[in-house]
Amino acid sequence: MSKASVQCETLDRAIVFFQGPAGAMPRQARAWVAALLLCGAGAAHAHNPMADCKPVDGENIQCTGGFSDGSGAPGVTLDVISYDEEILVPGKLDENSRITFARPDKDFYVLFDAGPGHVVEIDQSEIPQ
């Protein structure tokens, strides 16, 4: 059962509880139900993946990953891949949602992969020299 299904089932039970035997819902109960609906809406709100890479000196690049809701992405995969699909730098973001690596000699792109629908690609041309 999905989280949304559980929330809806819980909300249905709350409505039945507040309605009582006569079926009329008191004003205070309606306020509580409205609050429950608003809280549940945030859980279903989508967050988009975000990643940024920049040079930290002449030889290294630092990438940061996270989500549009402001949450970080520690432990999420961020690989540096050549154009012929060879993984040049396999990596995971650290506890600060960052990874630093030496700029590869080959043409490359960075792949931030937080799961299906949460992927960002950054081409080397988008990273300043």
C-alpha positions as CSV (number, residue, x, y, z in Angstrom):
1,M,0.0,0.0,0.0
2,S,1.5,3.4,-1.0
3,K,2.0,6.3,1.5
4,A,-0.7,8.3,-0.3
5,S,-3.2,5.4,0.1
6,V,-2.4,5.2,3.8
7,Q,-2.9,8.9,4.2
8,C,-6.2,8.8,2.4
9,E,-7.4,5.8,4.4
10,T,-6.5,7.6,7.6
11,L,-8.2,10.8,6.4
12,D,-11.4,8.9,5.6
13,R,-11.4,7.4,9.1
14,A,-10.9,10.9,10.6
15,I,-13.9,12.2,8.6
16,V,-16.1,9.4,9.8
17,F,-15.0,9.9,13.4
18,F,-15.7,13.7,13.3
19,Q,-19.1,13.3,11.5
20,G,-20.6,11.3,14.3
21,P,-23.9,9.5,14.1
22,A,-25.9,12.4,12.7
23,G,-23.5,12.9,9.8
24,A,-22.9,16.6,10.5
25,M,-19.3,17.7,10.9
26,P,-18.7,20.4,13.6
27,R,-16.7,23.5,12.6
28,Q,-13.7,22.5,14.6
29,A,-13.6,19.0,13.0
30,R,-13.7,20.6,9.6
31,A,-10.7,22.7,10.5
32,W,-8.8,19.5,11.6
33,V,-9.7,17.7,8.4
34,A,-8.5,20.7,6.3
35,A,-5.2,20.7,8.2
36,L,-4.8,17.0,7.6
37,L,-5.4,17.6,3.9
38,L,-2.8,20.3,3.7
39,C,-0.2,18.2,5.6
40,G,-0.8,15.3,3.2
41,A,-0.5,17.5,0.1
42,G,3.1,18.3,1.0
43,A,4.1,14.6,1.1
44,A,2.8,14.1,-2.4
45,H,4.5,17.3,-3.8
46,A,7.3,16.4,-6.3
47,H,10.9,17.6,-5.8
48,N,13.2,17.9,-8.8
49,P,16.8,16.9,-8.8
50,M,19.4,19.6,-9.0
51,A,23.2,19.4,-9.6
52,D,25.9,22.0,-10.2
53,C,29.6,21.6,-11.0
54,K,32.3,24.2,-10.9
55,P,36.1,24.3,-11.0
56,V,37.7,24.6,-7.6
57,D,41.2,25.1,-9.0
58,G,42.9,24.5,-12.3
59,E,42.8,20.7,-12.0
60,N,39.7,19.7,-9.9
61,I,35.9,20.0,-10.2
62,Q,33.5,20.0,-7.4
63,C,29.9,19.0,-7.9
64,T,27.0,19.5,-5.5
65,G,23.6,17.6,-5.8
66,G,20.3,18.0,-4.1
67,F,16.6,18.6,-4.7
68,S,14.4,21.6,-5.4
69,D,12.8,21.4,-1.9
70,G,16.2,22.2,-0.4
71,S,17.1,18.7,0.8
72,G,20.5,17.4,0.2
73,A,21.5,14.2,-1.5
74,P,24.2,12.5,0.6
75,G,25.1,9.0,-0.7
76,V,23.5,9.6,-4.1
77,T,25.4,8.4,-7.1
78,L,27.3,11.0,-9.2
79,D,29.5,9.4,-11.9
80,V,31.8,11.1,-14.4
81,I,31.4,9.3,-17.7
82,S,33.2,9.5,-21.0
83,Y,31.3,10.0,-24.3
84,D,32.0,6.4,-25.1
85,E,30.1,5.4,-21.8
86,E,33.2,4.5,-19.8
87,I,32.8,5.4,-16.1
88,L,35.9,7.6,-15.5
89,V,35.1,8.5,-11.9
90,P,32.5,6.4,-10.0
91,G,31.3,8.3,-7.0
92,K,28.7,9.0,-4.3
93,L,28.0,12.4,-2.8
94,D,29.5,12.9,0.7
95,E,27.6,14.0,3.8
96,N,27.5,17.6,2.4
97,S,26.1,16.4,-0.9
98,R,29.4,17.1,-2.7
99,I,32.1,15.3,-4.6
100,T,35.4,16.6,-5.9
101,F,37.4,14.9,-8.7
102,A,40.3,15.7,-11.0
103,R,39.2,17.0,-14.4
104,P,39.4,14.0,-16.8
105,D,41.7,14.2,-19.9
106,K,38.9,12.7,-22.0
107,D,35.6,14.3,-23.1
108,F,33.0,13.7,-20.3
109,Y,29.7,14.4,-18.7
110,V,28.5,14.2,-15.1
111,L,25.5,12.0,-14.2
112,F,23.7,12.7,-11.0
113,D,21.4,9.7,-10.6
114,A,18.9,9.8,-7.6
115,G,16.7,7.1,-9.2
116,P,14.0,7.0,-11.9
117,G,12.9,10.4,-12.9
118,H,15.6,12.0,-10.7
119,V,18.5,12.3,-13.1
120,V,20.6,15.3,-14.1
121,E,23.3,15.3,-16.8
122,I,25.9,18.0,-16.9
123,D,28.1,18.2,-20.0
124,Q,31.8,19.2,-19.7
125,S,31.0,22.2,-21.8
126,E,28.8,23.5,-19.0
127,I,31.6,23.5,-16.5
128,P,33.9,26.5,-16.8
129,Q,37.6,25.8,-17.4
